[in-house]
Amino acid sequence: MSVTKAKMQKLRGEIAFMKENYPGLKPNFSAMSKEIGISRQTIAKVWKDPTSPSKPRQKRKSKFDPYYQEIREKFEIQSTTIKAVFQYMKARYPEVFTSYDSFKSYVRANKLTEVREEYLKSHVRYETEPGEEVQIDWKESIQFTLSTGEVIEFNLFAAVFGYSRYTVFIYSRTKTTEDFIRCMIELMIRTGGVPRSFKTDNMSAIVSTFSGQKRKLPVIRQFEKDIETPIRLCRVRQPQSKGKVESANRFVSWLEPYQGELSSEEELIETIEKINRQINQESSRTTGYPRVLLMKKEKEHLRPLNRIPLLDSYLKEADTQKVPATLLVNYEGHGYSVPKKFIAKRVKLIRIEDELQIYYNNDLICTHQISDRPLNYKNEHYLDGLRDSIEPKKDETAEDYESRIQKKAEES
């Protein structure tokens, strides 16, 4: 109830009481006006006829009225702020949308903030907790012209983390089932973990149609088991359930200014990665925070990648090496040590961000931070190796022997 309506109800109540209990007494309209906060003329009118309805106030016309539907749609489409809608409308109609305060009053007078609240209520089920869900999709058949005149047709695998809105684009010439799995593995390795679920539409790379029913391909069902995470399919005709990744696809338009400017496919891929970084450094309109900032929190809730060698079986190129007597396996020209017991055994090397993980028979045996040093020995590996080359002296105690090895290691 508005303040004015409450005052009028109080006035009518007082006048009705006075007329019933003091029929011959006329009140002091000026004193009542000061007490209640209603004009003397209005009080006199109500005194004359307490039951007369108030004259409906005519709605004032606003310069924003012709744009009402467009303004309303902005609140319906996106859970945004009054300020954001004003800036959008100001950019489109600068001669009309000049005052933010006037616009804010118009929005509130027309209860457009309630439209926004209804939007938030009806879409709250699609907001996710950290690490809960990643939405994935293909942006298909993008044509890009190089400076040489060559036209490249490619696809972008797009993934959006539900909580942080952190976005990952992966370039792919084709979009086969093998491409889908490769991109999924690259996504998990890039971000360093696995969410509780993935969500996508009924893309042909993961489903087949039999007797009118769509079923996941056997290789996809096995892949789900290997990553220990379900890939959920969106319900038909409910695009809002996959809205985060479809919103991310709009960023592909950022590539358009580069048409005819890049000289090679490699430069195109580098540009996509640059745009990807820019997207994640910007604030999401929904959360109000930079995606890369919220991703730090989301990473804490991702399940560790502890079955990477098994996933490598899906890929043709896996970095497998036989451990030499030096205990050092080679990664990008730098040596990284493994425990002595794995000499002559074959191990797999997997890089996750700035960490090198080394596996034997699907078991993680050690990790190293990626380094520019030519040789990267863990202290315990190096000491273990020295014991093979340094014999204990006669009558030397175990403590003295270990001390001598430690000293030798420090001198090296």
C-alpha positions as CSV (number, residue, x, y, z in Angstrom):
1,M,0.0,0.0,0.0
2,S,1.3,3.5,-0.9
3,V,1.8,6.2,1.7
4,T,-0.9,8.4,0.1
5,K,-3.4,5.6,0.2
6,A,-2.7,4.9,3.9
7,K,-3.1,8.6,4.7
8,M,-6.4,8.7,2.9
9,Q,-7.7,5.7,4.8
10,K,-6.7,7.3,8.1
11,L,-8.4,10.5,7.1
12,R,-11.7,8.8,6.1
13,G,-11.6,6.8,9.4
14,E,-11.2,9.9,11.5
15,I,-13.9,11.8,9.7
16,A,-16.3,8.9,10.0
17,F,-15.6,8.7,13.7
18,M,-16.1,12.4,14.3
19,K,-19.4,12.5,12.3
20,E,-20.7,9.5,14.2
21,N,-19.7,10.7,17.7
22,Y,-19.7,14.5,17.3
23,P,-22.3,15.3,14.6
24,G,-22.5,19.0,15.3
25,L,-18.8,19.7,15.4
26,K,-16.8,20.8,12.4
27,P,-13.0,20.1,12.6
28,N,-10.1,22.4,12.0
29,F,-9.1,21.4,8.5
30,S,-5.8,23.3,8.7
31,A,-4.8,21.5,11.8
32,M,-5.8,18.1,10.3
33,S,-3.8,18.9,7.2
34,K,-0.6,19.4,9.2
35,E,-1.2,16.3,11.3
36,I,-2.1,13.9,8.5
37,G,-0.1,15.4,5.7
38,I,-3.0,15.9,3.2
39,S,-4.1,19.2,1.7
40,R,-6.8,21.2,3.4
41,Q,-8.9,21.2,0.2
42,T,-8.8,17.3,0.1
43,I,-9.9,17.1,3.8
44,A,-12.8,19.5,3.1
45,K,-13.9,17.4,0.2
46,V,-13.8,14.2,2.1
47,W,-15.6,15.8,5.1
48,K,-18.4,16.8,2.7
49,D,-18.7,13.2,1.3
50,P,-16.5,10.6,3.1
51,T,-17.7,7.8,0.8
52,S,-16.8,9.5,-2.5
53,P,-14.1,7.6,-4.3
54,S,-10.7,9.3,-4.9
55,K,-10.3,10.6,-8.4
56,P,-8.0,8.2,-10.2
57,R,-4.7,9.8,-11.0
58,Q,-4.0,9.9,-14.7
59,K,-0.8,8.3,-15.6
60,R,1.7,10.7,-16.9
61,K,3.1,10.0,-20.3
62,S,6.8,9.3,-20.4
63,K,9.3,9.7,-23.2
64,F,10.3,6.1,-22.5
65,D,6.8,4.7,-23.3
66,P,7.5,4.0,-27.0
67,Y,10.4,1.8,-25.9
68,Y,8.5,0.0,-23.1
69,Q,8.4,-3.4,-24.8
70,E,12.1,-3.4,-25.7
71,I,13.0,-2.4,-22.2
72,R,10.8,-5.2,-20.7
73,E,12.3,-7.8,-23.0
74,K,15.8,-6.9,-21.7
75,F,14.7,-7.8,-18.2
76,E,13.0,-11.0,-19.4
77,I,15.9,-12.2,-21.5
78,Q,18.7,-11.6,-19.1
79,S,18.9,-11.4,-15.3
80,T,20.5,-8.0,-15.5
81,T,20.6,-4.7,-13.6
82,I,18.7,-1.5,-14.2
83,K,22.0,0.2,-14.9
84,A,23.0,-2.4,-17.5
85,V,19.7,-2.0,-19.4
86,F,20.0,1.8,-19.2
87,Q,23.5,1.7,-20.8
88,Y,22.2,-0.6,-23.5
89,M,19.3,1.7,-24.3
90,K,21.5,4.8,-24.1
91,A,23.8,3.3,-26.7
92,R,20.9,2.7,-29.0
93,Y,18.9,5.8,-28.4
94,P,21.3,8.5,-26.9
95,E,18.9,11.3,-27.6
96,V,16.1,9.7,-25.4
97,F,18.0,7.9,-22.7
98,T,19.9,10.8,-21.1
99,S,19.1,10.5,-17.4
100,Y,19.7,7.4,-15.4
101,D,17.6,8.6,-12.5
102,S,14.6,9.2,-14.8
103,F,15.0,5.8,-16.3
104,K,15.3,4.2,-12.9
105,S,12.1,5.9,-11.7
106,Y,10.3,4.7,-14.9
107,V,11.4,1.1,-14.4
108,R,10.2,1.1,-10.8
109,A,6.9,2.9,-11.7
110,N,6.2,0.2,-14.3
111,K,7.4,-2.6,-11.9
112,L,9.9,-3.8,-14.4
113,T,12.2,-4.9,-11.6
114,E,9.5,-7.5,-10.7
115,V,9.9,-8.9,-14.2
116,R,13.5,-9.4,-13.4
117,E,12.7,-11.1,-10.1
118,E,10.3,-13.5,-11.9
119,Y,13.1,-14.3,-14.4
120,L,15.4,-15.1,-11.6
121,K,12.8,-17.3,-9.9
122,S,12.0,-19.2,-13.0
123,H,15.6,-19.8,-14.0
124,V,17.2,-20.5,-10.6
125,R,17.2,-24.2,-11.3
126,Y,19.8,-23.6,-14.0
127,E,22.3,-21.8,-11.7
128,T,24.9,-24.3,-10.6
129,E,27.2,-24.8,-7.6
130,P,31.0,-24.8,-8.1
131,G,32.2,-28.0,-9.9
132,E,28.6,-29.2,-10.5
133,E,28.2,-28.9,-14.3
134,V,29.9,-28.0,-17.6
135,Q,27.8,-27.3,-20.6
136,I,29.3,-28.3,-24.0
137,D,28.4,-27.8,-27.6
138,W,29.7,-27.4,-31.1
139,K,29.8,-24.1,-33.0
140,E,29.6,-25.7,-36.4
141,S,30.8,-25.0,-40.0
142,I,32.5,-21.6,-39.4
143,Q,34.1,-20.2,-42.5
144,F,37.1,-18.1,-42.2
145,T,39.0,-16.4,-45.1
146,L,42.8,-16.1,-44.8
147,S,44.8,-13.1,-46.2
148,T,45.9,-15.5,-49.0
149,G,42.3,-15.9,-50.1
150,E,42.1,-19.5,-48.8
151,V,38.8,-20.3,-47.0
152,I,39.0,-22.6,-43.9
153,E,35.9,-24.3,-42.7
154,F,36.2,-25.4,-39.1
155,N,34.3,-26.1,-35.9
156,L,34.7,-24.9,-32.3
157,F,34.1,-27.1,-29.3
158,A,32.7,-24.8,-26.7
159,A,32.5,-25.5,-23.0
160,V,31.2,-23.3,-20.2
161,F,31.6,-24.1,-16.4
162,G,28.2,-23.5,-14.8
163,Y,29.3,-21.6,-11.7
164,S,32.2,-19.4,-12.9
165,R,31.0,-19.1,-16.6
166,Y,34.7,-19.9,-17.4
167,T,34.8,-20.7,-21.2
168,V,37.0,-23.0,-23.2
169,F,37.1,-23.0,-27.1
170,I,38.9,-25.8,-28.9
171,Y,39.6,-25.7,-32.6
172,S,38.6,-28.8,-34.7
173,R,38.5,-29.3,-38.4
174,T,35.9,-32.0,-38.1
175,K,33.3,-33.0,-35.4
176,T,33.4,-36.7,-35.3
177,T,33.0,-38.9,-32.2
178,E,36.7,-39.1,-32.0
179,D,36.9,-35.3,-32.1
180,F,34.4,-35.0,-29.3
181,I,36.4,-37.3,-27.1
182,R,39.6,-35.6,-27.9
183,C,38.2,-32.2,-27.1
184,M,36.7,-33.5,-23.8
185,I,40.1,-34.9,-22.7
186,E,41.8,-31.7,-23.7
187,L,39.2,-29.7,-21.8
188,M,39.8,-31.7,-18.6
189,I,43.5,-31.5,-18.9
190,R,43.5,-27.7,-19.6
191,T,41.3,-27.0,-16.5
192,G,42.9,-29.6,-14.3
193,G,39.8,-31.6,-13.2
194,V,36.4,-33.2,-13.8
195,P,33.0,-31.7,-12.9
196,R,30.2,-33.8,-11.4
197,S,28.4,-33.8,-14.8
198,F,28.5,-32.6,-18.4
199,K,25.5,-31.4,-20.3
200,T,25.0,-31.2,-24.1
201,D,22.3,-31.6,-26.7
202,N,21.7,-34.7,-28.9
203,M,24.7,-34.1,-31.1
204,S,25.3,-36.8,-33.7
205,A,28.8,-37.3,-32.4
206,I,27.5,-38.9,-29.2
207,V,24.0,-40.4,-30.0
208,S,22.5,-42.7,-32.6
209,T,18.9,-43.0,-33.6
210,F,17.3,-46.4,-33.5
211,S,13.5,-47.0,-34.1
212,G,12.9,-43.3,-33.4
213,Q,14.8,-43.3,-30.1
214,K,18.1,-41.6,-29.5
215,R,20.7,-43.6,-27.6
216,K,24.3,-42.8,-26.6
217,L,26.9,-44.5,-28.7
218,P,28.7,-47.5,-26.9
219,V,32.0,-45.6,-27.0
220,I,30.4,-42.6,-25.3
221,R,28.9,-44.8,-22.6
222,Q,32.4,-46.4,-22.0
223,F,34.0,-42.9,-22.0
224,E,31.5,-41.9,-19.2
225,K,32.6,-44.8,-17.2
226,D,36.3,-44.0,-17.7
227,I,35.9,-40.4,-16.7
228,E,33.5,-41.4,-13.9
229,T,31.2,-38.6,-14.9
230,P,27.8,-38.7,-16.7
231,I,27.2,-36.8,-20.0
232,R,23.6,-35.6,-19.7
233,L,21.5,-34.8,-22.7
234,C,19.3,-31.6,-22.7
235,R,15.6,-32.1,-22.9
236,V,14.0,-31.4,-26.2
237,R,12.9,-27.8,-26.9
238,Q,14.4,-26.5,-23.6
239,P,17.3,-24.4,-24.8
240,Q,17.5,-22.5,-21.5
241,S,18.9,-25.6,-19.9
242,K,21.9,-25.3,-22.2
243,G,21.8,-21.5,-22.3
244,K,25.2,-20.9,-20.8
245,V,27.1,-22.5,-23.7
246,E,24.8,-21.0,-26.3
247,S,25.6,-17.6,-24.8
248,A,29.3,-18.4,-25.1
249,N,28.8,-19.2,-28.8
250,R,27.9,-15.5,-29.4
251,F,31.6,-14.7,-28.6
252,V,32.5,-16.3,-31.9
253,S,31.5,-13.0,-33.5
254,W,34.7,-11.6,-32.0
255,L,36.5,-13.5,-34.8
256,E,34.8,-11.5,-37.6
257,P,37.1,-8.5,-37.5
258,Y,40.0,-10.9,-38.3
259,Q,38.5,-12.1,-41.6
260,G,41.1,-11.7,-44.3
261,E,43.8,-10.5,-41.8
262,L,45.4,-13.8,-40.7
263,S,47.9,-15.7,-42.9
264,S,47.6,-19.3,-41.7
265,E,45.6,-21.9,-39.8
266,E,48.2,-21.7,-37.0
267,E,47.6,-18.0,-36.7
268,L,43.9,-18.5,-36.6
269,I,44.2,-21.0,-33.8
270,E,46.4,-18.6,-31.9
271,T,43.8,-15.8,-32.4
272,I,41.0,-18.1,-31.1
273,E,43.1,-18.8,-28.0
274,K,43.8,-15.1,-27.5
275,I,40.0,-14.3,-27.7
276,N,39.4,-17.2,-25.3
277,R,41.7,-15.6,-22.8
278,Q,40.1,-12.2,-23.2
279,I,36.6,-13.7,-22.6
280,N,37.7,-15.3,-19.4
281,Q,39.4,-12.1,-18.1
282,E,36.1,-10.1,-18.6
283,S,33.3,-10.0,-16.1
284,S,30.2,-12.2,-16.8
285,R,27.0,-10.2,-17.1
286,T,25.3,-12.8,-14.9
287,T,27.8,-13.1,-12.1
288,G,29.3,-9.6,-12.2
289,Y,32.8,-11.1,-11.7
290,P,35.7,-12.0,-14.1
291,R,35.3,-15.7,-15.2
292,V,39.0,-16.4,-14.5
293,L,38.5,-15.2,-10.9
294,L,35.5,-17.4,-10.1
295,M,37.3,-20.3,-11.9
296,K,39.9,-20.4,-9.1
297,K,37.1,-21.3,-6.6
298,E,35.4,-23.7,-9.1
299,K,38.7,-25.6,-9.5
300,E,38.7,-26.4,-5.8
301,H,35.5,-28.4,-6.4
302,L,36.6,-30.3,-9.5
303,R,37.5,-34.0,-9.1
304,P,41.2,-34.7,-9.7
305,L,42.2,-36.3,-13.0
306,N,43.5,-39.7,-11.7
307,R,42.7,-41.9,-14.7
308,I,44.6,-40.0,-17.4
309,P,46.6,-42.9,-18.8
310,L,43.3,-44.7,-19.4
311,L,42.0,-41.7,-21.2
312,D,45.1,-41.7,-23.3
313,S,44.0,-44.9,-24.8
314,Y,41.4,-42.9,-26.7
315,L,44.2,-40.8,-28.3
316,K,46.7,-41.9,-30.9
317,E,49.6,-39.9,-29.5
318,A,50.6,-40.7,-25.9
319,D,54.1,-39.7,-24.6
320,T,55.4,-43.1,-23.3
321,Q,59.1,-43.5,-22.4
322,K,61.4,-46.1,-21.1
323,V,63.1,-45.0,-17.9
324,P,66.9,-44.9,-18.4
325,A,69.6,-45.6,-15.7
326,T,69.8,-41.8,-15.1
327,L,66.2,-41.9,-13.7
328,L,65.4,-39.0,-16.0
329,V,62.6,-39.0,-18.5
330,N,62.6,-36.3,-21.2
331,Y,59.8,-33.7,-21.5
332,E,60.3,-30.8,-24.0
333,G,64.1,-31.1,-23.7
334,H,64.2,-31.2,-19.9
335,G,64.9,-34.2,-17.7
336,Y,62.5,-35.1,-14.8
337,S,63.3,-37.9,-12.3
338,V,61.3,-40.9,-11.4
339,P,61.9,-43.4,-8.5
340,K,64.8,-45.9,-9.1
341,K,62.5,-49.0,-9.1
342,F,61.1,-47.9,-12.5
343,I,64.4,-48.1,-14.4
344,A,63.8,-50.0,-17.7
345,K,60.0,-49.7,-17.2
346,R,57.7,-47.7,-19.6
347,V,56.0,-44.7,-18.0
348,K,53.5,-42.1,-19.4
349,L,54.0,-38.4,-19.2
350,I,51.0,-36.1,-18.9
351,R,51.1,-32.3,-18.5
352,I,48.3,-30.6,-16.6
353,E,48.8,-26.8,-16.6
354,D,52.2,-26.3,-15.0
355,E,52.6,-29.8,-13.5
356,L,54.1,-32.9,-15.1
357,Q,52.4,-36.1,-13.9
358,I,54.2,-39.4,-14.5
359,Y,52.2,-42.7,-14.5
360,Y,53.1,-46.4,-14.5
361,N,50.3,-48.8,-15.2
362,N,47.7,-46.1,-14.5
363,D,49.2,-45.3,-11.1
364,L,50.6,-41.9,-10.5
365,I,54.2,-42.4,-9.4
366,C,55.4,-38.8,-9.1
367,T,54.8,-35.2,-10.1
368,H,57.1,-32.3,-11.1
369,Q,56.5,-28.6,-11.6
370,I,57.4,-27.7,-15.2
371,S,60.8,-26.1,-15.1
372,D,63.4,-24.4,-17.4
373,R,66.2,-26.3,-15.6
374,P,67.8,-29.0,-17.8
375,L,67.8,-31.6,-15.0
376,N,65.1,-31.8,-12.4
377,Y,65.9,-34.4,-9.8
378,K,63.7,-34.9,-6.7
379,N,66.0,-35.2,-3.7
380,E,64.8,-38.6,-2.7
381,H,65.3,-39.9,-6.3
382,Y,68.8,-38.5,-6.5
383,L,69.8,-40.0,-3.1
384,D,68.4,-43.3,-4.1
385,G,70.4,-43.3,-7.3
386,L,73.7,-42.4,-5.5
387,R,73.3,-45.4,-3.2
388,D,74.0,-47.6,-6.3
389,S,77.2,-45.8,-7.1
390,I,78.6,-45.3,-3.5
391,E,79.4,-48.4,-1.6
392,P,79.3,-48.3,2.3
393,K,82.8,-48.4,3.9
394,K,83.9,-51.2,6.2
395,D,82.6,-50.7,9.7
396,E,80.7,-47.6,8.6
397,T,77.4,-47.1,10.5
398,A,74.2,-46.6,8.6
399,E,73.9,-43.1,9.9
400,D,77.4,-42.2,8.6
401,Y,76.7,-43.8,5.2
402,E,73.5,-41.8,4.8
403,S,75.3,-38.7,5.9
404,R,78.1,-39.3,3.3
405,I,75.5,-39.8,0.6
406,Q,73.7,-36.6,1.6
407,K,76.9,-34.7,1.6
408,K,77.8,-36.0,-1.9
409,A,74.3,-34.9,-3.1
410,E,74.9,-31.4,-1.8
411,E,78.2,-31.2,-3.6
412,S,76.7,-32.2,-6.9
